[in-house]
């Protein structure tokens, strides 16, 4: 079917840009609206405060982006962003246990959010029919006369923009629930997990000896010690250090305080960098109160001509680095749904929400299950959650000697395999015998 009609995307986030890329295959005109300035060069944006923080593009996310924007990995590498073997080039300290490294096919990208977003935005903006409109605030939705379909968006008090499909990629601050409620539709149920995470990121000049020739180091928070840290090589010869604390633990922002905080972590590389590398910017703090999942897939009544994607659907605890990857996987799924239906959008929403929920289920269970290890995180701790957490702790201990177990864990963390893949009989036996004292 030849492209026709107009699609509108609310939000030029990474999720919104990827949605626009997919929609450009089926609509003659795709308009991406954003309240912020969209510059011609990589830069931090006022409406993306998390852009100052360390970002992680997991292996599944890089693969999905490559499917949507072929050649993107090479383009990012040419811009100076290192491609990273996430098993062979990163020091992983899980629950205090140093994972045995080995080469793998799990390839991520070390990159700052501004460069990644700018590169994707430039590629999408160059597509036929795609138009970006910055400094534009969407104030509401237009509906059909019978109220069953979204037919466009309101831009301030006087302007309207008709559309055949509207996609909300407005992120955590999405106003979809309110807009739909104003039109008489039910609000989606929300799953909320309060984690009260504060994280501080600072850039430093990277020297190869800082990470023993590797490109990253990570240590996670554990019950009784709710502190974590990541070091990740990035473009322009930089390394980002991110320190985080859960349940009210606040990383400091002065040099001595950051170094002392890093000293309390299992990975020694972070404190070494803080003490010896020249800073390339000021530390930036951000607080994340709770993970939120909006259950649009459970609604029995929803207007046609409307979708909600990416962080507007589910906002994950950023410690696990899942958000960009899940957004990319949703865009791939949306592309396949539209191709299967030759671009028809009549019953697109319920189909997309069901399939997006299945994409979210895995990373949500990983993040929430790990967060529920902490007694201060409210939530129901089922027998399965307790068992999986105990099992994964034993896996970390066994992975100090068995690189195959580390690879199996990282395939799950990188959303390449589902969490259930860790519970195959062979893996369970290797964990039980490998973790024995």
C-alpha positions in Angstrom: 0.0 0.0 0.0 1.4 3.4 -0.9 2.0 5.8 2.0 -0.9 8.2 2.7 -2.3 10.4 5.4 -0.7 12.1 8.4 0.7 10.7 11.6 1.6 12.9 14.5 4.2 12.0 17.2 4.1 13.8 20.5 7.6 14.1 21.8 11.0 14.0 20.0 12.5 11.6 22.5 14.3 8.5 21.3 11.1 6.6 21.5 9.3 9.2 19.6 11.9 9.5 16.9 11.9 5.7 16.4 8.1 5.7 16.1 8.4 8.4 13.5 10.9 6.4 11.6 8.5 3.4 11.5 5.4 5.5 10.6 7.3 7.1 7.7 6.9 3.8 5.9 3.1 4.0 6.0 2.2 7.7 6.1 2.8 10.4 3.6 3.4 13.0 6.3 4.8 12.4 9.8 5.0 15.4 12.2 7.1 15.2 15.3 6.1 17.8 18.0 8.3 18.7 20.9 8.3 21.6 23.4 12.1 21.8 23.4 14.7 23.3 21.1 16.0 20.7 18.7 19.5 21.9 17.9 21.7 21.2 14.8 24.5 19.7 16.9 24.6 17.3 19.9 23.6 19.2 23.0 21.7 18.7 26.3 18.1 19.6 26.2 16.1 21.3 28.9 13.2 18.9 28.6 15.5 15.9 28.8 17.1 16.4 32.3 18.2 12.8 32.4 20.3 13.5 29.3 23.2 14.6 31.6 23.2 11.2 33.3 25.1 8.1 32.1 23.1 6.1 29.6 23.5 2.5 28.6 22.5 1.0 25.2 22.1 -2.7 25.8 23.0 -5.3 23.2 19.3 -5.9 22.2 18.8 -2.1 21.9 21.8 -1.7 19.5 20.5 -4.6 17.4 17.0 -3.1 17.2 18.4 0.3 16.3 20.5 -1.3 13.6 17.4 -2.9 12.2 15.5 0.4 12.2 18.4 2.6 11.0 20.9 0.4 9.2 24.5 1.5 9.6 23.9 3.4 12.8 26.5 1.4 14.8 29.2 2.3 12.3 28.0 5.9 12.2 28.3 6.2 16.0 31.7 4.5 16.0 32.8 7.0 13.3 31.7 9.8 15.7 34.0 8.4 18.3 31.6 6.2 20.4 33.3 2.9 21.3 31.5 -0.4 20.5 31.9 -2.5 23.7 31.9 -6.2 24.2 29.7 -6.2 27.3 31.2 -9.5 28.6 34.8 -9.2 27.5 35.5 -5.5 28.0 33.6 -4.7 31.2 34.5 -5.4 34.9 31.2 -6.8 36.4 31.0 -6.9 40.2 27.6 -8.5 40.9 26.8 -8.7 44.6 30.5 -8.1 45.2 31.6 -11.0 43.0 33.8 -10.2 40.0 32.5 -12.0 36.9 34.9 -13.9 34.8 35.2 -12.1 31.5 35.1 -13.7 28.1 34.6 -12.5 24.5 31.0 -12.4 23.4 28.6 -11.3 20.8 26.9 -8.9 23.2 27.9 -5.6 21.8 26.8 -2.3 23.3 27.8 1.3 22.6 29.5 3.7 25.0 27.9 7.0 24.2 26.4 10.1 25.8 22.7 10.7 25.4 23.1 14.0 23.4 25.2 12.3 20.6 22.9 9.3 20.4 19.7 11.3 20.2 21.2 13.8 17.8 22.4 11.1 15.4 19.0 9.3 15.5 17.2 12.6 15.1 19.3 13.6 12.1 18.6 10.2 10.4 14.9 10.4 11.0 14.6 14.1 10.0 16.1 13.2 6.6 13.4 10.7 5.8 10.9 11.7 3.1 7.7 13.2 4.6 9.1 13.6 8.2 8.9 17.1 9.7 10.2 18.1 13.2 8.3 21.0 14.9 10.3 22.2 18.0 8.9 24.7 20.6 5.4 23.3 20.1 3.3 22.3 23.1 0.4 19.8 22.6 -2.5 20.8 24.9 -5.0 18.1 24.1 -6.5 15.7 21.6 -9.1 16.1 18.9 -11.9 13.4 18.7 -14.3 12.3 16.1 -18.0 13.4 16.4 -18.9 10.1 18.1 -16.0 10.3 20.4 -14.5 6.9 19.5 -11.5 8.0 17.6 -8.6 10.5 18.0 -8.4 12.7 14.9 -5.6 15.0 15.8 -4.1 17.3 18.4 -4.6 20.7 19.8 -1.6 23.1 19.8 -2.5 25.9 22.2 -5.8 27.7 22.3 -6.3 28.3 18.6 -4.3 25.8 16.4 -5.2 22.2 15.6 -3.3 19.6 13.7 -5.5 16.8 12.1 -4.0 13.3 11.9 -4.9 9.8 11.0 -2.8 8.5 13.8 -1.4 10.2 17.0 1.4 8.6 19.0 2.2 9.8 22.5 5.9 9.5 23.2 5.8 12.1 25.9 7.8 10.1 28.3 7.2 9.8 32.1 5.3 13.1 32.0 2.8 11.8 29.5 -0.6 13.5 29.7 -2.5 10.7 27.9 -4.3 9.4 30.9 -5.7 12.9 31.6 -6.5 13.6 28.0 -8.4 10.3 27.7 -10.2 10.9 31.0 -11.3 14.3 29.8 -12.9 12.5 26.8 -14.7 9.9 29.0 -12.2 7.0 28.6 -11.0 5.0 31.6 -7.5 5.7 32.9 -5.0 2.8 32.8 -4.1 1.0 36.0 -0.6 1.8 37.2 2.0 -0.5 38.7 4.3 1.6 40.9 7.5 0.6 42.7 9.0 3.2 44.9 12.8 3.0 44.9 13.8 6.6 45.7 17.0 6.5 43.6 19.4 9.4 43.4 22.2 9.3 40.9 25.1 11.6 40.1 27.1 11.6 36.8 30.3 13.3 36.0 32.5 13.1 32.9 36.3 12.7 33.1 39.2 12.4 30.6 39.7 8.7 29.9 43.1 7.1 30.2 43.4 3.4 29.2 45.0 2.4 32.5 42.0 3.6 34.5 40.0 0.5 33.6 42.9 -1.9 33.1 42.5 -1.5 29.3 38.8 -2.3 29.5 35.9 0.0 28.5 33.7 -0.2 31.6 33.1 -1.3 35.2 29.9 -1.8 37.1 29.0 -2.7 40.7 25.4 -3.1 41.9 23.6 -2.2 45.1 22.9 -5.0 47.6 20.7 -5.2 50.7 22.4 -3.4 53.5 24.6 -1.4 51.1 22.2 0.4 48.7 25.0 2.0 46.7 26.0 1.3 43.1 28.4 2.7 40.5 29.2 2.5 36.8 32.2 3.7 34.7 31.6 3.7 30.9 34.0 4.9 28.2 32.3 7.3 25.8 33.0 9.4 22.7 35.6 12.2 22.6 38.0 10.3 24.9 35.7 10.6 27.9 34.6 8.3 30.6 31.4 8.8 32.5 31.2 7.9 36.2 27.7 7.4 37.7 27.2 7.0 41.4 23.8 6.0 42.7 22.0 5.3 45.9 18.6 3.8 46.7 16.0 4.4 49.4 17.3 7.9 50.3 21.0 7.2 49.9 22.4 10.4 48.3 25.8 10.4 46.5 27.8 13.6 47.2 28.9 15.9 44.4 32.2 17.2 45.8 35.5 15.5 44.8 36.4 14.1 48.2 32.8 13.0 48.9 32.5 11.2 45.5 35.8 9.5 46.0 34.8 8.3 49.5 31.5 7.1 48.1 33.3 5.2 45.4 35.7 3.7 47.9 32.7 2.0 49.5 31.9 0.1 46.2 33.2 -3.3 45.2 34.8 -2.0 41.9 38.0 -0.1 42.7 38.2 1.5 39.3 35.7 4.3 39.9 37.5 5.8 42.9 40.8 5.6 40.9 39.3 7.6 38.0 37.7 10.2 40.3 41.0 10.8 42.1 43.3 10.8 39.1 41.4 11.9 36.0 40.8 15.5 35.0 37.1 16.3 35.2 35.5 17.3 31.9 32.4 18.9 33.5 30.5 19.4 36.7 28.7 16.6 38.5 24.9 16.5 37.8 22.4 15.1 40.2 19.0 13.6 39.4 16.4 11.9 41.6 14.1 9.1 40.4 11.3 8.4 42.9 9.5 5.3 41.4 9.2 2.9 38.5 5.8 3.3 36.8 4.1 0.9 34.4 0.8 2.0 32.8 -1.4 -0.9 31.9 -3.0 0.2 28.7 -3.2 -3.4 27.6 -5.8 -4.1 30.2 -8.3 -1.4 29.0 -11.4 -2.6 27.4 -12.2 0.7 25.8 -9.6 2.9 24.0 -10.0 5.3 21.1 -8.8 4.2 17.6 -6.2 6.4 16.0 -4.1 6.7 19.1 -1.0 4.9 20.6 1.2 5.3 23.7 4.8 4.2 23.5 8.2 4.0 25.3 8.5 5.7 28.7 4.9 6.9 28.5 4.0 3.2 28.8 6.6 2.2 31.3 9.4 4.1 33.1 12.1 1.8 34.6 14.5 2.3 37.4 17.4 3.8 35.5 20.0 1.8 37.3 19.3 -1.1 35.0 19.7 0.9 31.8 16.6 -0.6 30.1 14.6 2.3 28.8 16.2 3.1 25.5 16.4 -0.6 24.6 12.7 -1.3 25.4 11.7 1.8 23.3 13.7 0.4 20.4 12.1 -3.0 20.7 8.7 -1.5 20.8 9.4 0.4 17.6 10.5 -2.8 15.9 7.3 -4.5 17.0 5.2 -1.5 15.8 6.9 -1.8 12.4 6.0 -5.5 12.1 2.4 -4.9 13.1 1.9 -2.1 10.6 3.6 -4.3 7.9 1.3 -7.2 8.7 -1.8 -5.0 8.4 -0.5 -3.0 5.3 -0.5 0.2 7.4 -4.2 -0.1 8.6 -4.6 1.3 12.0 -8.2 0.5 12.9 -7.5 -2.0 15.7 -3.8 -1.2 16.0 -3.9 0.0 19.7 -5.1 -3.2 21.4 -2.7 -5.3 19.3 0.2 -3.1 20.0 -0.5 -2.7 23.7 -0.6 -6.5 24.1 2.6 -7.0 22.3 4.3 -4.1 24.0 3.3 -5.6 27.4 5.1 -8.8 26.5 8.2 -6.8 25.6 8.0 -5.0 29.0 7.3 -8.1 31.1 10.9 -9.3 31.0 12.8 -6.1 31.9 10.1 -5.2 34.4 10.5 -8.5 36.2 14.3 -8.1 36.2 14.2 -4.6 37.6 11.3 -5.0 40.1 12.6 -8.4 41.3 16.0 -7.0 42.0 14.5 -3.9 43.7 12.4 -6.1 46.0 15.6 -7.5 47.5 15.6 -4.3 49.5 13.3 -4.4 52.6 12.6 -0.7 52.2 11.0 -1.1 48.7 7.3 -1.6 49.1 5.9 -4.6 47.2 4.7 -8.2 47.3 7.6 -10.6 47.5 6.2 -13.8 46.1 7.9 -17.2 46.6 9.1 -17.0 43.0 10.7 -13.5 43.5 12.5 -14.8 46.6 13.7 -17.9 44.9 14.9 -16.1 41.8 16.8 -13.5 43.8 18.5 -16.3 45.9 19.3 -18.2 42.7 20.8 -15.2 40.9 23.0 -14.4 44.0 24.4 -18.0 43.8 24.9 -17.5 40.0 27.0 -14.4 40.6 29.2 -16.4 42.9 29.6 -19.3 40.4 30.2 -16.8 37.6 33.5 -15.8 39.2 34.9 -19.1 37.7 32.3 -20.1 35.0 32.3 -17.5 32.2 29.4 -19.4 30.6 27.2 -18.5 33.5 28.2 -14.9 33.3 27.3 -14.9 29.6 23.9 -16.4 30.4 23.2 -13.7 33.0 24.3 -11.0 30.6 22.1 -12.3 27.8 19.2 -11.8 30.1 20.3 -8.4 31.4 20.8 -7.3 27.8 17.2 -8.4 26.9 18.5 -10.9 24.4 17.1 -13.9 26.3 14.1 -14.0 28.7 14.7 -14.4 32.5 13.4 -18.0 32.3 16.4 -19.0 30.3 18.5 -18.9 33.5 16.4 -21.7 34.9 17.1 -24.4 32.3 18.3 -27.7 34.0 21.9 -27.4 32.7 22.3 -23.8 34.0 20.7 -24.7 37.4 23.2 -27.5 37.9 26.1 -25.4 37.0 25.0 -22.7 39.4 24.4 -25.2 42.3 27.7 -26.9 41.9 29.7 -23.9 40.8 28.5 -21.8 43.8 29.4 -24.5 46.3 32.1 -23.5 48.8 
